């Protein structure tokens, strides 16, 4: 059984029409991995232990937008917690990336963060300079 696929695995197969990756051990699919499959007619995703945290947001949104291509049983979350049994197509950012089930290990900052030392100007002490003159 397959657990992981390379993000560019379908790069050279854009004409692929049928994809069966059901009954494996996938927890998520790499972001944008399915986007190159512009001719995809159907995909089988069920019977994988989909782990519904922020890592699966890409697939959840893809399934929601491409429900007509999901050929077999709707893929559902294996977990964690109360997300187990819920359909991927119904998952949102708030379900997956916010709150107690968010996997924070691989998240990038959502807003740009500047180095505080370069962002805060250091004020010179003008009163010291005035006394020495």
C-alpha positions in Angstrom: 0.0 0.0 0.0 1.2 3.5 -0.8 1.5 6.1 1.9 3.0 9.1 0.2 3.3 10.5 -3.4 5.6 13.1 -4.8 4.0 16.5 -5.4 4.9 16.4 -9.1 4.0 12.8 -9.8 1.3 13.7 -12.3 3.3 16.4 -14.0 3.9 14.4 -17.1 0.5 12.8 -17.3 -1.9 15.7 -17.9 -4.0 13.6 -20.2 -4.8 11.1 -17.5 -8.6 10.6 -17.3 -9.1 7.9 -14.6 -7.2 7.8 -11.3 -7.6 5.1 -8.7 -5.7 5.8 -5.5 -8.3 4.3 -3.2 -7.5 1.6 -0.6 -4.0 2.9 0.3 -2.5 4.5 3.3 -2.7 8.2 2.3 -3.2 10.7 5.1 -3.2 13.7 2.7 -2.1 14.5 -0.9 0.5 17.2 -1.6 -0.8 20.6 -2.5 -1.4 21.2 -6.2 -0.7 17.5 -7.0 -4.1 17.1 -8.8 -4.2 20.5 -10.5 -2.2 19.3 -13.5 -4.8 16.6 -14.3 -6.9 18.9 -16.5 -8.5 15.9 -18.4 -9.4 13.9 -15.3 -12.9 12.4 -15.6 -13.0 10.5 -12.3 -10.9 9.7 -9.3 -11.3 7.1 -6.6 -10.1 8.3 -3.1 -12.1 6.2 -0.6 -10.6 3.7 1.9 -7.6 5.9 2.9 -7.0 7.0 6.5 -7.4 10.7 5.6 -6.1 12.7 8.6 -8.2 15.9 8.7 -5.9 18.6 9.9 -4.4 21.6 8.0 -2.3 19.3 5.8 -5.4 18.0 4.0 -7.0 21.4 3.3 -5.9 21.3 -0.4 -7.5 17.9 -1.0 -10.7 18.9 0.9 -11.1 22.0 -1.2 -10.3 20.1 -4.4 -12.9 17.4 -3.6 -15.5 20.1 -2.7 -14.9 21.8 -6.1 -14.7 18.6 -8.1 -17.4 16.4 -6.5 -18.6 15.3 -9.9 -15.2 13.6 -10.5 -15.2 11.6 -7.2 -16.4 8.3 -8.6 -16.7 6.0 -5.6 -17.8 6.6 -2.0 -17.1 10.1 -0.8 -13.8 10.1 1.0 -14.1 10.8 4.8 -11.8 11.7 7.6 -10.3 9.0 9.7 -9.7 11.5 12.5 -8.7 13.2 14.6 -11.4 13.3 17.3 -14.9 14.4 16.3 -13.8 15.0 12.6 -13.6 11.2 12.1 -16.4 10.1 9.8 -17.0 13.5 8.3 -16.7 13.9 4.5 -13.7 15.7 3.1 -16.0 17.7 0.8 -17.6 19.3 3.9 -14.3 20.4 5.5 -13.4 24.1 5.7 -10.4 26.0 6.8 -12.0 26.6 10.1 -12.5 22.8 10.6 -9.0 21.9 9.6 -6.6 24.7 10.3 -8.1 26.5 13.3 -8.7 25.3 16.8 -7.8 22.1 18.5 -7.2 20.0 15.4 -4.8 22.4 13.6 -1.4 20.8 12.9 0.8 23.7 13.6 4.1 22.0 12.8 4.1 22.7 9.1 2.2 25.9 8.9 3.8 29.0 7.5 3.0 32.4 9.0 -0.3 33.7 7.7 1.0 37.3 7.8 4.4 38.6 7.0 6.6 38.9 10.0 9.5 41.3 10.0 12.6 41.1 12.1 11.7 43.3 15.0 15.2 44.7 15.3 15.1 46.0 11.7 11.4 47.2 12.0 11.8 49.3 15.2 14.0 52.3 14.8 16.5 52.8 17.6 16.1 56.4 18.9 19.2 58.3 19.7 19.4 60.0 23.0 19.5 63.7 21.9 19.8 64.9 25.5 23.1 63.1 26.0 24.5 64.7 22.8 23.3 68.2 23.9 25.2 67.8 27.3 28.5 66.9 25.7 28.5 69.8 23.3 
